[in-house]
Amino acid sequence: MNLLSLRKSTVFCALVLAGASLQPAASQSAPASAQAAASAAGAPAARPSDVSSESAIIQAVYDVISGPKGQQRDWNRMRSLFVPGARLISAHTGSDGLTTAHVMSVEDYIRLGEPLLKKDGFFEREAHRTEDRFGNIAQVFSTYESRHEVNAKPFQRGINSFQLLFDGHRWWVVTIYWQGERPGLSIPKEYGG
């Protein structure tokens, strides 16, 4: 992979699951019932099959961002998976060796990612998973592989860290925080490397 291709892939991955606008503190700390009410009032209703389990909601995220070149993504489906105020965060290490977090809202991700997803085609799938759950919260390390065509060799691998909430009726994505592999940073064996 040449430097330009690597740079494009890195930028693309940073956009694919990351944001910048901040929501009011009240919406970030609202109870699950308030989040569900806010979602019902302002966001599209989720497909029950998308939010019935940890596995289902993670698969729904991968499904909605994946598709061939030129295909419009179902952004209302994407919106329906996330709590109000959810974040998508990419950890990126620059040539200076410093790692920074690029924080995006769901709307930021849609605005920045849509042109690239349609232009180049993008398929991301889970290759390995580890889960931890306590009560109604879950943390899932989902090792991903990104491709421009469904059966192509991955151009990027990394780990998506999903933070999930079960509100008593359905699952929500609270945060997706990820970092891609790079020279000197390979996915460990315990995470499918």
Backbone as ProteinMPNN parsed JSONL, in Angstrom:
{"seq_chain_A": "MNLLSLRKSTVFCALVLAGASLQPAASQSAPASAQAAASAAGAPAARPSDVSSESAIIQAVYDVISGPKGQQRDWNRMRSLFVPGARLISAHTGSDGLTTAHVMSVEDYIRLGEPLLKKDGFFEREAHRTEDRFGNIAQVFSTYESRHEVNAKPFQRGINSFQLLFDGHRWWVVTIYWQGERPGLSIPKEYGG", "coords_chain_A": {"N_chain_A": [[0.856, -1.177, 0.0], [0.683, 2.178, -0.951], [1.938, 5.406, 0.275], [0.094, 7.502, -0.147], [-2.29, 6.072, -0.52], [-2.414, 4.785, 1.979], [-2.668, 7.042, 3.626], [-5.148, 8.085, 2.701], [-6.767, 5.95, 3.423], [-6.457, 6.007, 6.199], [-7.532, 8.529, 6.843], [-10.112, 8.101, 5.897], [-10.955, 6.011, 7.603], [-10.888, 7.369, 9.986], [-13.031, 9.027, 9.652], [-15.06, 7.242, 9.292], [-15.984, 5.811, 11.641], [-16.302, 8.457, 13.715], [-16.255, 12.941, 15.868], [-17.436, 16.398, 16.409], [-19.32, 18.385, 17.408], [-20.825, 19.432, 20.447], [-23.251, 18.222, 22.728], [-25.78, 19.599, 24.905], [-25.095, 19.366, 28.395], [-27.174, 18.32, 29.898], [-28.565, 16.572, 28.182], [-26.685, 14.582, 27.894], [-26.623, 13.363, 30.336], [-29.122, 12.452, 30.834], [-31.716, 10.308, 32.082], [-32.347, 6.866, 31.061], [-35.064, 6.505, 30.333], [-35.806, 9.097, 29.645], [-34.091, 9.455, 27.517], [-35.084, 7.556, 25.752], [-37.627, 8.619, 25.302], [-36.931, 11.082, 24.156], [-35.666, 10.131, 21.887], [-37.776, 8.832, 20.624], [-39.35, 11.015, 20.046], [-37.696, 12.625, 18.413], [-36.013, 11.124, 16.742], [-35.79, 8.591, 14.186], [-37.791, 5.618, 14.473], [-36.426, 2.596, 15.691], [-35.68, -0.499, 14.035], [-37.093, -3.303, 15.471], [-35.626, -5.72, 15.419], [-33.032, -4.786, 15.102], [-32.262, -3.775, 17.556], [-32.507, -5.608, 19.55], [-30.597, -7.087, 20.898], [-27.15, -7.122, 22.115], [-25.457, -8.117, 20.114], [-27.108, -7.795, 17.86], [-27.427, -4.981, 17.587], [-24.819, -4.117, 17.145], [-24.229, -5.464, 14.754], [-26.111, -4.192, 13.152], [-25.054, -1.584, 13.012], [-22.669, -2.085, 11.547], [-23.892, -3.054, 9.196], [-25.348, -0.811, 8.244], [-23.42, 1.097, 7.543], [-22.064, -0.136, 5.548], [-21.65, -0.878, 2.069], [-21.882, -0.924, -1.564], [-19.995, 1.036, -3.959], [-21.44, 4.129, -4.782], [-23.901, 3.578, -3.569], [-26.575, 4.778, -1.647], [-26.67, 5.241, 1.838], [-28.68, 4.083, 4.604], [-29.434, 6.416, 6.477], [-31.317, 7.169, 8.399], [-31.823, 4.776, 9.641], [-29.31, 4.429, 10.847], [-29.327, 6.644, 12.64], [-31.354, 5.79, 14.35], [-30.187, 3.939, 16.02], [-28.608, 5.072, 17.988], [-28.188, 6.712, 21.172], [-29.513, 9.937, 22.159], [-27.104, 12.482, 21.874], [-24.979, 10.769, 21.503], [-21.624, 9.607, 20.745], [-19.061, 9.288, 18.266], [-15.829, 8.276, 18.009], [-12.595, 8.659, 16.88], [-9.36, 7.452, 17.371], [-6.326, 8.738, 16.529], [-3.001, 8.481, 15.503], [-0.498, 10.704, 14.871], [2.208, 11.655, 12.584], [4.038, 12.709, 14.271], [3.944, 11.138, 16.455], [2.096, 11.622, 18.429], [-1.072, 10.92, 19.816], [-4.4, 11.628, 19.091], [-7.844, 12.359, 19.802], [-10.574, 12.294, 17.704], [-13.592, 13.618, 17.833], [-16.951, 12.993, 17.122], [-20.403, 13.755, 16.494], [-23.356, 11.803, 15.749], [-24.576, 13.0, 13.55], [-22.424, 14.533, 12.554], [-20.755, 12.466, 11.716], [-22.314, 11.308, 9.68], [-22.478, 13.466, 7.87], [-19.737, 13.881, 7.204], [-18.874, 11.321, 6.472], [-20.613, 10.27, 4.496], [-20.107, 11.188, 1.715], [-17.632, 9.914, 1.151], [-18.166, 7.187, 1.631], [-20.009, 6.633, -0.397], [-18.519, 7.285, -2.664], [-16.209, 5.584, -2.785], [-17.073, 3.059, -2.064], [-17.647, 0.822, 0.634], [-17.103, -1.614, 3.014], [-17.518, -2.979, 6.092], [-16.742, -5.353, 8.499], [-17.173, -7.475, 11.34], [-14.518, -9.218, 12.856], [-13.76, -10.421, 15.175], [-14.697, -10.65, 18.644], [-14.922, -9.354, 21.967], [-16.629, -9.238, 25.041], [-17.928, -7.369, 27.787], [-20.152, -7.079, 30.461], [-22.193, -5.312, 32.739], [-24.97, -5.19, 34.611], [-27.048, -2.967, 33.043], [-25.257, -1.955, 31.239], [-22.801, -2.307, 28.664], [-19.613, -3.166, 27.362], [-17.968, -3.57, 24.423], [-15.369, -4.949, 22.593], [-14.844, -4.872, 19.327], [-13.277, -6.303, 16.812], [-12.448, -5.107, 13.699], [-12.623, -5.352, 10.087], [-11.965, -3.544, 7.223], [-13.064, -2.927, 3.927], [-13.042, -1.998, 0.431], [-14.478, -3.329, -1.459], [-16.752, -6.046, -1.246], [-15.538, -8.661, -1.117], [-12.852, -8.131, -1.156], [-9.355, -7.817, -0.193], [-8.748, -6.727, 3.137], [-8.282, -3.217, 3.635], [-7.842, -1.961, 5.928], [-7.572, -2.701, 9.384], [-8.763, -2.884, 12.721], [-9.834, -1.915, 16.033], [-13.082, -1.488, 17.162], [-14.494, 0.035, 19.843], [-17.318, -0.464, 21.425], [-19.697, 1.131, 23.424], [-22.505, 0.302, 25.123], [-26.008, 0.577, 25.966], [-28.685, -0.846, 27.724], [-31.983, -0.115, 27.952], [-34.028, -1.348, 29.259], [-35.918, -2.018, 27.478], [-34.783, -1.96, 24.951], [-31.622, -1.992, 23.119], [-29.052, 0.509, 22.958], [-26.586, 2.409, 21.195], [-24.066, 4.096, 22.784], [-21.484, 5.116, 22.58], [-19.013, 4.833, 20.05], [-15.752, 4.033, 19.828], [-12.666, 4.07, 18.339], [-9.63, 2.555, 17.019], [-7.286, 2.147, 14.472], [-5.137, -0.439, 13.136], [-1.601, 0.025, 12.774], [1.793, 0.5, 11.607], [3.815, -0.94, 14.034], [1.742, -1.153, 15.816], [-0.095, -3.661, 16.27], [-3.018, -5.734, 16.162], [-3.701, -7.409, 19.133], [-3.386, -10.928, 19.996], [-5.452, -11.822, 21.729], [-7.552, -10.309, 20.893], [-8.176, -11.18, 18.414], [-6.063, -10.901, 16.666]], "CA_chain_A": [[0.0, 0.0, 0.0], [1.537, 3.36, -0.979], [1.686, 6.384, 1.326], [-1.161, 8.204, -0.421], [-3.377, 5.135, -0.233], [-2.461, 4.627, 3.431], [-3.209, 8.282, 4.19], [-6.573, 8.13, 2.392], [-7.426, 4.929, 4.252], [-6.459, 6.474, 7.582], [-8.521, 9.606, 6.943], [-11.422, 7.495, 5.729], [-11.296, 5.289, 8.83], [-11.145, 8.364, 11.024], [-14.385, 9.533, 9.449], [-16.051, 6.171, 9.256], [-16.735, 5.598, 12.894], [-15.797, 9.543, 14.617], [-17.022, 14.103, 15.772], [-16.988, 17.646, 16.975], [-20.266, 19.219, 18.137], [-21.148, 18.957, 21.794], [-24.645, 18.348, 23.133], [-25.895, 20.116, 26.249], [-24.794, 18.388, 29.445], [-28.401, 17.676, 30.361], [-28.918, 15.425, 27.341], [-25.708, 13.536, 28.1], [-26.837, 12.679, 31.605], [-30.535, 12.139, 30.993], [-31.996, 8.896, 32.323], [-32.694, 6.077, 29.88], [-36.445, 6.753, 29.916], [-35.809, 10.39, 28.968], [-33.43, 9.246, 26.235], [-36.026, 6.837, 24.899], [-38.67, 9.572, 24.924], [-36.335, 12.035, 23.223], [-35.433, 9.419, 20.637], [-39.072, 8.597, 19.994], [-39.864, 12.29, 19.559], [-36.862, 13.295, 17.431], [-35.258, 10.227, 15.874], [-36.612, 7.528, 13.609], [-37.953, 4.407, 15.279], [-35.506, 1.521, 15.319], [-36.218, -1.819, 13.728], [-36.955, -4.114, 16.683], [-34.56, -6.718, 15.263], [-31.731, -4.112, 15.202], [-31.945, -3.328, 18.917], [-32.961, -6.666, 20.459], [-29.458, -7.658, 21.634], [-25.851, -6.496, 21.864], [-25.008, -8.562, 18.789], [-27.966, -7.231, 16.818], [-27.182, -3.553, 17.369], [-23.492, -3.987, 16.543], [-24.37, -5.88, 13.359], [-26.866, -3.142, 12.455], [-24.114, -0.499, 12.709], [-21.843, -2.526, 10.422], [-24.74, -3.148, 7.998], [-25.79, 0.481, 7.721], [-22.318, 1.848, 6.934], [-21.482, -0.935, 4.464], [-22.365, -0.927, 0.797], [-21.041, -0.7, -2.739], [-19.784, 2.364, -4.527], [-22.647, 4.754, -5.314], [-25.118, 3.249, -2.82], [-26.994, 5.644, -0.545], [-26.84, 4.52, 3.091], [-29.935, 4.353, 5.302], [-28.988, 7.21, 7.625], [-32.325, 7.131, 9.463], [-31.543, 3.546, 10.396], [-28.146, 4.753, 11.681], [-29.774, 7.533, 13.717], [-32.229, 5.065, 15.273], [-29.395, 3.044, 16.857], [-27.8, 5.836, 18.94], [-28.833, 7.578, 22.156], [-29.251, 11.359, 21.94], [-25.803, 12.896, 22.396], [-23.973, 9.721, 21.288], [-20.375, 10.04, 20.129], [-18.207, 8.399, 17.489], [-14.521, 8.852, 18.313], [-11.455, 8.001, 16.264], [-8.035, 7.736, 17.931], [-5.391, 8.799, 15.407], [-1.633, 8.814, 15.853], [0.144, 11.464, 13.803], [3.607, 11.36, 12.291], [4.828, 13.169, 15.42], [3.802, 10.14, 17.516], [1.031, 11.998, 19.365], [-2.39, 10.377, 19.496], [-5.489, 12.542, 19.415], [-9.205, 11.845, 19.621], [-11.453, 13.073, 16.826], [-14.915, 13.338, 18.388], [-18.042, 13.374, 16.239], [-21.785, 13.347, 16.756], [-23.869, 10.957, 14.668], [-24.784, 13.869, 12.38], [-21.102, 14.831, 12.002], [-20.295, 11.265, 11.023], [-23.09, 11.189, 8.447], [-22.077, 14.553, 6.966], [-18.364, 13.679, 6.739], [-18.662, 9.992, 5.916], [-21.466, 9.923, 3.356], [-19.48, 11.308, 0.389], [-16.577, 8.908, 0.99], [-18.769, 5.861, 1.559], [-20.623, 6.494, -1.716], [-17.501, 7.427, -3.699], [-15.261, 4.476, -2.86], [-17.601, 1.787, -1.572], [-17.081, 0.528, 1.949], [-17.68, -2.763, 3.702], [-16.814, -3.254, 7.339], [-17.346, -6.467, 9.205], [-16.528, -7.892, 12.575], [-13.694, -10.417, 12.735], [-13.582, -10.991, 16.516], [-15.403, -9.84, 19.653], [-14.895, -9.638, 23.402], [-17.709, -8.475, 25.677], [-18.073, -7.271, 29.24], [-21.441, -6.472, 30.78], [-22.589, -5.158, 34.126], [-26.326, -4.633, 34.617], [-27.582, -2.478, 31.778], [-24.213, -1.394, 30.38], [-21.899, -3.281, 28.067], [-18.445, -2.685, 26.63], [-17.63, -4.608, 23.45], [-14.262, -4.734, 21.661], [-15.201, -5.516, 18.07], [-12.19, -6.18, 15.847], [-13.065, -4.91, 12.391], [-11.881, -5.37, 8.829], [-12.585, -2.626, 6.27], [-12.786, -3.21, 2.516], [-13.776, -1.174, -0.534], [-15.375, -4.267, -2.126], [-17.158, -7.033, -0.249], [-14.621, -9.796, -0.995], [-11.47, -7.67, -1.325], [-8.464, -7.88, 0.956], [-8.959, -5.532, 3.964], [-7.307, -2.14, 3.558], [-7.641, -1.495, 7.301], [-8.115, -3.482, 10.495], [-8.643, -2.154, 13.975], [-10.803, -2.29, 17.064], [-14.171, -0.591, 17.541], [-14.934, -0.148, 21.221], [-18.727, -0.06, 21.538], [-20.321, 1.238, 24.735], [-23.926, 0.076, 24.867], [-26.955, 0.723, 27.071], [-29.993, -1.496, 27.619], [-32.876, 0.735, 28.742], [-35.12, -2.163, 29.766], [-36.732, -2.406, 26.325], [-33.96, -2.063, 23.746], [-30.222, -1.586, 23.219], [-28.632, 1.765, 22.341], [-25.159, 2.709, 21.132], [-23.728, 5.344, 23.474], [-20.218, 5.563, 22.0], [-18.111, 3.941, 19.326], [-14.416, 4.614, 19.972], [-11.865, 3.086, 17.613], [-8.278, 2.816, 16.558], [-6.852, 1.21, 13.45], [-3.763, -0.938, 13.17], [-0.593, 0.796, 12.061], [3.097, -0.081, 11.902], [4.146, -0.878, 15.446], [0.548, -1.378, 16.622], [-0.874, -4.763, 15.692], [-4.093, -6.234, 17.026], [-3.209, -8.539, 19.952], [-4.0, -12.242, 19.789], [-6.706, -11.948, 22.482], [-8.593, -9.568, 20.185], [-8.315, -11.734, 17.078], [-4.912, -10.576, 15.828]], "C_chain_A": [[0.893, 1.228, 0.0], [1.1, 4.377, 0.062], [0.377, 7.126, 1.109], [-2.358, 7.32, -0.102], [-3.535, 4.93, 1.264], [-3.068, 5.86, 4.095], [-4.704, 8.387, 3.937], [-7.335, 7.134, 3.259], [-7.531, 5.383, 5.695], [-7.499, 7.572, 7.78], [-9.921, 9.029, 6.841], [-11.864, 6.791, 7.006], [-11.6, 6.259, 9.966], [-12.561, 8.906, 10.894], [-15.431, 8.457, 9.642], [-16.691, 5.881, 10.584], [-16.307, 6.672, 13.913], [-16.54, 10.886, 14.674], [-16.723, 15.295, 16.585], [-18.034, 18.417, 17.748], [-20.637, 18.591, 19.466], [-22.628, 19.181, 22.073], [-24.68, 18.969, 24.525], [-25.684, 19.009, 27.278], [-26.044, 17.654, 29.904], [-28.751, 16.464, 29.514], [-27.931, 14.286, 27.523], [-25.968, 12.755, 29.366], [-28.298, 12.318, 31.842], [-30.738, 10.657, 31.249], [-32.467, 8.197, 31.052], [-34.111, 6.351, 29.405], [-36.565, 8.089, 29.194], [-35.154, 10.26, 27.596], [-34.373, 8.555, 25.266], [-37.13, 7.771, 24.415], [-38.142, 10.577, 23.911], [-36.112, 11.384, 21.869], [-36.742, 9.221, 19.894], [-39.617, 9.877, 19.386], [-39.036, 12.83, 18.396], [-36.122, 12.39, 16.458], [-36.19, 9.169, 15.293], [-36.706, 6.329, 14.548], [-37.0, 3.338, 14.76], [-36.284, 0.283, 14.892], [-36.058, -2.658, 14.994], [-35.825, -5.145, 16.582], [-33.165, -6.095, 15.372], [-31.306, -3.857, 16.643], [-32.316, -4.364, 19.978], [-31.842, -7.274, 21.296], [-28.199, -6.861, 21.334], [-25.382, -6.845, 20.454], [-25.796, -7.898, 17.674], [-27.643, -5.772, 16.544], [-25.811, -3.318, 16.758], [-23.553, -4.375, 15.07], [-25.115, -4.819, 12.554], [-25.96, -1.966, 12.101], [-23.251, -0.887, 11.509], [-22.657, -2.574, 9.125], [-25.021, -1.78, 7.391], [-24.651, 1.267, 7.077], [-21.721, 1.123, 5.726], [-22.34, -0.898, 3.21], [-21.441, -0.605, -0.353], [-20.947, 0.776, -3.122], [-21.106, 2.88, -5.104], [-23.922, 4.501, -4.531], [-25.358, 4.242, -1.683], [-27.173, 4.794, 0.709], [-28.16, 4.938, 3.743], [-29.594, 5.1, 6.597], [-30.035, 7.288, 8.721], [-32.176, 5.862, 10.291], [-30.357, 3.781, 11.338], [-28.583, 5.595, 12.882], [-30.571, 6.773, 14.78], [-31.465, 4.183, 16.262], [-28.725, 3.75, 18.034], [-28.639, 6.655, 19.915], [-28.629, 9.032, 21.753], [-27.919, 11.739, 22.597], [-24.705, 11.87, 22.218], [-22.754, 10.29, 20.565], [-19.722, 8.911, 19.342], [-16.825, 9.029, 17.539], [-13.42, 8.003, 17.682], [-10.185, 8.424, 16.997], [-7.041, 7.653, 16.781], [-4.018, 9.229, 15.901], [-0.967, 9.478, 14.658], [1.591, 11.066, 13.604], [4.532, 11.819, 13.407], [4.739, 12.208, 16.606], [2.726, 10.461, 18.538], [-0.308, 11.458, 18.882], [-3.451, 11.354, 19.963], [-6.822, 11.845, 19.167], [-9.976, 12.821, 18.738], [-12.879, 12.696, 17.212], [-15.994, 13.877, 17.451], [-19.386, 12.99, 16.845], [-22.2, 12.413, 15.617], [-24.055, 11.791, 13.403], [-23.464, 14.273, 11.745], [-20.608, 13.656, 11.168], [-20.999, 11.11, 9.68], [-22.616, 12.23, 7.432], [-20.69, 14.31, 6.377], [-18.176, 12.344, 6.02], [-19.423, 9.699, 4.643], [-20.771, 10.071, 2.003], [-18.414, 10.235, 0.137], [-17.146, 7.502, 0.85], [-19.358, 5.611, 0.171], [-19.569, 6.488, -2.817], [-16.683, 6.152, -3.876], [-15.87, 3.107, -2.59], [-16.914, 1.469, -0.261], [-17.85, -0.633, 2.559], [-16.851, -2.989, 4.959], [-17.534, -4.395, 8.038], [-16.501, -6.828, 10.416], [-15.761, -9.186, 12.338], [-13.528, -11.133, 14.073], [-14.298, -10.074, 17.503], [-15.062, -10.314, 21.052], [-15.914, -8.714, 24.05], [-17.57, -8.487, 27.182], [-19.388, -6.565, 29.496], [-21.62, -6.424, 32.288], [-23.959, -4.503, 34.115], [-26.765, -4.243, 33.22], [-26.536, -1.84, 30.869], [-23.308, -2.506, 29.871], [-20.781, -2.55, 27.342], [-18.017, -3.831, 25.717], [-16.443, -4.141, 22.616], [-14.581, -5.559, 20.426], [-14.065, -5.269, 17.073], [-12.808, -6.136, 14.457], [-12.066, -5.076, 11.256], [-12.653, -4.506, 7.842], [-12.113, -2.945, 4.855], [-13.541, -2.207, 1.647], [-14.748, -2.021, -1.357], [-15.589, -5.437, -1.189], [-16.162, -8.179, -0.063], [-13.16, -9.419, -1.182], [-10.66, -7.903, -0.051], [-8.703, -6.609, 1.798], [-7.872, -4.481, 3.744], [-7.005, -1.588, 4.949], [-8.259, -2.51, 8.253], [-7.922, -2.636, 11.745], [-9.65, -2.675, 14.97], [-11.793, -1.154, 17.271], [-14.549, -0.939, 18.97], [-16.342, 0.427, 21.332], [-19.103, 0.031, 23.01], [-21.822, 1.241, 24.484], [-24.743, 0.223, 26.14], [-28.218, -0.062, 26.755], [-30.933, -0.724, 28.522], [-34.034, -0.028, 29.372], [-36.02, -2.667, 28.657], [-35.889, -2.687, 25.089], [-32.52, -1.662, 24.054], [-29.997, -0.293, 22.462], [-27.113, 1.78, 22.243], [-24.953, 4.055, 21.796], [-22.476, 5.959, 22.847], [-19.632, 4.45, 21.143], [-16.771, 4.678, 19.293], [-13.465, 3.631, 19.324], [-10.473, 3.575, 17.285], [-7.903, 1.729, 15.562], [-5.437, 0.721, 13.705], [-2.866, 0.02, 12.398], [0.75, 0.129, 12.329], [3.441, 0.137, 13.375], [2.958, -1.076, 16.373], [-0.332, -2.403, 15.92], [-1.948, -5.185, 16.682], [-3.571, -7.44, 17.8], [-4.015, -9.807, 19.69], [-5.351, -12.357, 20.504], [-7.866, -11.181, 21.847], [-8.685, -10.006, 18.723], [-7.162, -11.446, 16.143], [-4.093, -11.783, 15.46]], "O_chain_A": [[1.778, 1.337, 0.849], [0.034, 4.244, 0.662], [-0.371, 7.36, 2.059], [-3.325, 7.77, 0.514], [-4.656, 4.901, 1.773], [-3.882, 5.743, 5.011], [-5.46, 8.736, 4.843], [-8.415, 7.438, 3.765], [-8.556, 5.179, 6.345], [-8.253, 7.558, 8.753], [-10.815, 9.41, 7.597], [-13.003, 6.948, 7.446], [-12.464, 5.998, 10.803], [-13.215, 9.209, 11.892], [-16.543, 8.723, 10.096], [-17.91, 5.714, 10.624], [-15.922, 6.223, 14.993], [-17.508, 10.877, 13.914], [-15.813, 15.241, 17.413], [-17.661, 19.084, 18.713], [-20.748, 17.371, 19.586], [-23.189, 20.21, 21.697], [-23.696, 18.874, 25.259], [-26.055, 17.858, 27.05], [-25.973, 16.479, 30.262], [-29.183, 15.44, 30.044], [-28.297, 13.127, 27.327], [-25.573, 11.594, 29.465], [-28.664, 11.918, 32.947], [-30.013, 9.83, 30.696], [-32.921, 8.834, 30.102], [-34.349, 6.424, 28.2], [-37.333, 8.212, 28.24], [-35.601, 10.876, 26.629], [-34.451, 8.926, 24.095], [-37.524, 7.719, 23.25], [-38.814, 10.89, 22.928], [-36.338, 12.002, 20.828], [-36.813, 9.417, 18.68], [-40.268, 9.846, 18.342], [-39.594, 13.433, 17.479], [-35.645, 12.87, 15.429], [-37.251, 8.89, 15.851], [-35.788, 6.07, 15.327], [-36.796, 3.195, 13.554], [-37.408, 0.055, 15.34], [-34.956, -2.711, 15.541], [-35.143, -5.407, 17.573], [-32.208, -6.796, 15.7], [-30.114, -3.736, 16.923], [-32.426, -4.038, 21.16], [-32.117, -7.917, 22.309], [-28.174, -6.033, 20.423], [-24.961, -5.971, 19.696], [-25.228, -7.486, 16.662], [-27.589, -5.362, 15.385], [-25.649, -2.416, 15.936], [-22.984, -3.683, 14.225], [-24.782, -4.577, 11.394], [-26.076, -1.405, 11.011], [-23.114, -0.111, 10.563], [-22.162, -2.176, 8.07], [-24.942, -1.605, 6.175], [-24.895, 2.035, 6.147], [-20.954, 1.715, 4.967], [-23.569, -0.887, 3.269], [-20.346, -0.078, -0.154], [-21.716, 1.62, -2.663], [-21.802, 2.162, -5.822], [-24.936, 5.146, -4.796], [-24.473, 4.509, -0.871], [-27.776, 3.723, 0.639], [-28.687, 6.014, 3.464], [-29.481, 4.5, 7.666], [-29.674, 7.46, 9.885], [-32.382, 5.878, 11.504], [-30.4, 3.375, 12.499], [-28.237, 5.277, 14.02], [-30.473, 7.077, 15.969], [-32.046, 3.726, 17.246], [-28.313, 3.089, 18.987], [-29.667, 7.221, 19.542], [-27.656, 9.338, 21.064], [-27.65, 11.361, 23.737], [-23.6, 12.063, 22.727], [-22.835, 11.306, 19.874], [-19.819, 7.739, 19.706], [-16.657, 10.187, 17.155], [-13.327, 6.799, 17.918], [-9.958, 9.614, 17.218], [-6.927, 6.614, 16.13], [-3.887, 10.215, 16.627], [-0.88, 8.898, 13.575], [2.135, 10.25, 14.347], [5.678, 11.375, 13.489], [5.374, 12.428, 17.637], [2.466, 9.653, 19.429], [-0.633, 11.53, 17.697], [-3.408, 11.846, 21.091], [-6.905, 10.871, 18.419], [-10.016, 14.022, 19.003], [-13.321, 11.579, 16.946], [-15.967, 15.037, 17.042], [-19.491, 12.028, 17.606], [-21.47, 12.258, 14.638], [-23.727, 11.337, 12.306], [-23.376, 14.352, 10.52], [-20.107, 13.833, 10.058], [-20.363, 10.818, 8.667], [-22.382, 11.904, 6.268], [-20.484, 14.511, 5.18], [-17.403, 12.254, 5.066], [-18.937, 8.957, 3.79], [-20.841, 9.143, 1.197], [-18.312, 9.711, -0.972], [-16.66, 6.713, 0.039], [-19.227, 4.516, -0.376], [-19.71, 5.763, -3.802], [-16.487, 5.693, -5.001], [-15.233, 2.09, -2.865], [-15.746, 1.801, -0.062], [-19.08, -0.631, 2.611], [-15.635, -3.167, 4.892], [-18.76, -4.406, 8.154], [-15.308, -6.533, 10.498], [-16.262, -10.121, 11.713], [-13.193, -12.317, 14.106], [-14.484, -8.885, 17.244], [-14.928, -11.512, 21.302], [-16.05, -7.553, 23.662], [-17.151, -9.479, 27.777], [-19.711, -5.575, 28.839], [-21.255, -7.351, 33.011], [-24.095, -3.37, 33.655], [-26.844, -5.084, 32.324], [-26.88, -1.249, 29.846], [-23.078, -3.506, 30.551], [-20.975, -1.469, 26.786], [-17.736, -4.933, 26.188], [-16.49, -3.074, 22.004], [-14.589, -6.789, 20.472], [-13.913, -4.163, 16.555], [-13.59, -7.011, 14.083], [-10.853, -4.96, 11.434], [-13.852, -4.705, 7.641], [-10.932, -3.197, 4.616], [-14.549, -1.639, 2.069], [-15.727, -1.5, -1.891], [-14.695, -5.784, -0.417], [-15.964, -8.626, 1.067], [-12.314, -10.297, -1.351], [-11.212, -8.153, 1.021], [-8.846, -5.525, 1.234], [-6.687, -4.809, 3.674], [-6.042, -0.845, 5.135], [-9.308, -3.095, 7.981], [-7.033, -1.786, 11.812], [-10.244, -3.736, 14.782], [-11.407, -0.012, 17.522], [-14.886, -2.085, 19.267], [-16.533, 1.644, 21.334], [-18.849, -0.906, 23.767], [-22.341, 2.07, 23.737], [-24.241, 0.021, 27.246], [-28.761, 0.04, 25.655], [-30.718, -0.671, 29.733], [-34.929, 0.582, 29.957], [-36.788, -3.611, 28.845], [-36.233, -3.545, 24.275], [-32.23, -1.076, 25.097], [-30.655, -0.022, 21.458], [-26.427, 1.229, 23.103], [-25.585, 5.043, 21.422], [-22.415, 7.166, 22.613], [-19.744, 3.271, 21.476], [-16.675, 5.799, 18.793], [-13.444, 2.462, 19.709], [-10.168, 4.768, 17.268], [-8.167, 0.547, 15.781], [-4.647, 1.369, 14.391], [-3.311, 0.728, 11.494], [0.835, -0.733, 13.204], [3.366, 1.254, 13.887], [3.133, -1.158, 17.589], [-1.185, -2.067, 15.098], [-1.798, -5.011, 17.892], [-3.058, -8.387, 17.203], [-5.156, -9.763, 19.231], [-6.294, -12.924, 19.953], [-9.024, -11.379, 22.216], [-9.218, -9.273, 17.89], [-7.259, -11.715, 14.946], [-3.091, -11.658, 14.756]]}, "name": "protein", "num_of_chains": 1, "seq": "MNLLSLRKSTVFCALVLAGASLQPAASQSAPASAQAAASAAGAPAARPSDVSSESAIIQAVYDVISGPKGQQRDWNRMRSLFVPGARLISAHTGSDGLTTAHVMSVEDYIRLGEPLLKKDGFFEREAHRTEDRFGNIAQVFSTYESRHEVNAKPFQRGINSFQLLFDGHRWWVVTIYWQGERPGLSIPKEYGG"}
